[in-house]
Amino acid sequence: MSESARTTVVVSGAGTGIGRATALRLAAEGRHVTLVGRRRDKLDEVAAHDQRSFLVVDADISTPEGARRVADAVDTADRACVGVVASAGGNAPAASDGSLDAVRDHWRASFDLNVMTAVLLVEALRPDLEAHAGRVVLLSSVSALRGSRTGAYGASKAALHAWMFDLAARLGRSGGTANVVAPGFIPGTEFWAGVSDEVVQNRIAQTLVGRVGNADEIAGLITWLLGPDAGWISAQVISPNGGMVLGR
Ligand SMILES: NC(=O)c1ccc[n+]([C@@H]2O[C@H](COP(=O)([O-])OP(=O)(O)OC[C@H]3O[C@@H](n4cnc5c(N)ncnc54)[C@H](OP(=O)(O)O)[C@@H]3O)[C@@H](O)[C@H]2O)c1
């Protein structure tokens, strides 16, 4: 078996949105991709594009068991993980009443969804990443740079940035990299299902280029970060946002 046939890039949130677009673009460039998410049908739909390019693992990676299942599946498939794209995340259900218990539950759920899904997945795969100069891309958001107006979402995404610095230092010892990609407004994903035209127009008005972004543009940047020209890009927060936030 050739070296490329024995490696894989693990993409979480791969059944929809940015994760799906990234998985398809990586496969189009000849990479093998391990698709991770909770809904098997969404992952199978992606894998159906080319069964030879994909391994499907349905798992809840906010739990240690789920993250371990991904690492075990990669191992059982006799592949080495050389990259992770942590795209699983989103808005946790809002606090239902004004009680402190509800506030605490909302913040914990947001942390589980946006931080633990990335931390547990990368930690489960870290032996492979350290052995193969692995590349990691964590999906954050402009909300981590300017607030989300919902409190917990932007704050939990911001936690990824400081962790990424430590991860970049650790992976760098063996030539690997870690970076954060913090997109602006990308409708057409489940994240923004049912978004109103008023919100879309408001977000467009916040950009300098006068339009929304799309998942394939974000996938292109992520794929480049995992590719041969980006080996010297590490410990960076890169925000593709159409000029919505300046200087990041
Ligand atoms: N769209 C935007 O405008 C935007 C902007 C900035 C940042 N982002 C970030 O970009 C990332 C991708 O978002 P998206 O726009 O592509 O939204 P999306 O379509 O909702 O994708 C999120 C994915 O995460 C998966 N997921 C959630 N919890 C999981 C868990 N515990 N274990 C495994 N998979 C889980 C979901 O699949 P299952 O439900 O099947 O598990 C889903 O496929 C997110 O981290 C989001 O916060 C999005």
The ligand as a MOL file (V3000), in Angstrom:
LIG
                    3D

  0  0  0     0  0            999 V3000
M  V30 BEGIN CTAB
M  V30 COUNTS 48 52 0 0 0
M  V30 BEGIN ATOM
M  V30 1 N -22.0160 28.9730 9.1230 0
M  V30 2 C -21.4240 30.0310 9.6520 0
M  V30 3 O -21.7870 31.1820 9.3520 0
M  V30 4 C -20.2800 29.8570 10.6210 0
M  V30 5 C -19.5340 31.0070 10.9220 0
M  V30 6 C -18.4720 30.9000 11.8030 0
M  V30 7 C -18.1540 29.6820 12.3700 0
M  V30 8 N -18.8950 28.5710 12.0670 0 CHG=1
M  V30 9 C -18.4840 27.3040 12.6930 0
M  V30 10 O -18.1240 26.4120 11.6570 0
M  V30 11 C -18.3700 25.0780 12.0740 0
M  V30 12 C -19.2220 24.3610 11.0320 0
M  V30 13 O -20.4720 25.0000 11.0280 0
M  V30 14 P -21.4850 24.9130 9.8060 0
M  V30 15 O -21.8300 26.2870 9.4410 0
M  V30 16 O -20.9590 23.9860 8.7880 0 CHG=-1
M  V30 17 O -22.7590 24.3180 10.5710 0
M  V30 18 P -23.4870 22.9020 10.5410 0
M  V30 19 O -23.9350 22.6160 9.1590 0
M  V30 20 O -24.5150 22.9900 11.6250 0
M  V30 21 O -22.3560 21.8500 10.9500 0
M  V30 22 C -22.0810 21.4610 12.2720 0
M  V30 23 C -21.7980 19.9800 12.2770 0
M  V30 24 O -21.3340 19.5630 13.5720 0
M  V30 25 C -21.8030 18.2430 13.7970 0
M  V30 26 N -21.7990 18.0110 15.2550 0
M  V30 27 C -22.3760 18.7860 16.1990 0
M  V30 28 N -22.1920 18.2570 17.4150 0
M  V30 29 C -21.4700 17.1260 17.2430 0
M  V30 30 C -20.9800 16.1280 18.1370 0
M  V30 31 N -21.2110 16.2000 19.4660 0
M  V30 32 N -20.2720 15.0860 17.6380 0
M  V30 33 C -20.0560 15.0020 16.2920 0
M  V30 34 N -20.4970 15.9440 15.4000 0
M  V30 35 C -21.2090 16.9720 15.8720 0
M  V30 36 C -23.2040 18.2390 13.1800 0
M  V30 37 O -23.5910 16.9370 12.7500 0
M  V30 38 P -24.5030 15.9570 13.6540 0
M  V30 39 O -25.6400 16.7860 14.1870 0
M  V30 40 O -24.9220 14.8840 12.7060 0
M  V30 41 O -23.5980 15.4550 14.7280 0
M  V30 42 C -23.0000 19.1150 11.9470 0
M  V30 43 O -22.6830 18.3310 10.8060 0
M  V30 44 C -19.0340 25.1630 13.4510 0
M  V30 45 O -18.0570 24.9510 14.4400 0
M  V30 46 C -19.5460 26.6020 13.4970 0
M  V30 47 O -19.6420 27.0790 14.8240 0
M  V30 48 C -19.9470 28.6380 11.1950 0
M  V30 END ATOM
M  V30 BEGIN BOND
M  V30 1 1 1 2
M  V30 2 2 2 3
M  V30 3 1 2 4
M  V30 4 1 4 5
M  V30 5 2 4 48
M  V30 6 2 5 6
M  V30 7 1 6 7
M  V30 8 2 7 8
M  V30 9 1 8 9
M  V30 10 1 8 48
M  V30 11 1 9 10
M  V30 12 1 9 46
M  V30 13 1 10 11
M  V30 14 1 11 12
M  V30 15 1 11 44
M  V30 16 1 12 13
M  V30 17 1 13 14
M  V30 18 2 14 15
M  V30 19 1 14 16
M  V30 20 1 14 17
M  V30 21 1 17 18
M  V30 22 2 18 19
M  V30 23 1 18 20
M  V30 24 1 18 21
M  V30 25 1 21 22
M  V30 26 1 22 23
M  V30 27 1 23 24
M  V30 28 1 23 42
M  V30 29 1 24 25
M  V30 30 1 25 26
M  V30 31 1 25 36
M  V30 32 1 26 27
M  V30 33 1 26 35
M  V30 34 2 27 28
M  V30 35 1 28 29
M  V30 36 1 29 30
M  V30 37 2 29 35
M  V30 38 1 30 31
M  V30 39 2 30 32
M  V30 40 1 32 33
M  V30 41 2 33 34
M  V30 42 1 34 35
M  V30 43 1 36 37
M  V30 44 1 36 42
M  V30 45 1 37 38
M  V30 46 2 38 39
M  V30 47 1 38 40
M  V30 48 1 38 41
M  V30 49 1 42 43
M  V30 50 1 44 45
M  V30 51 1 44 46
M  V30 52 1 46 47
M  V30 END BOND
M  V30 END CTAB
M  END
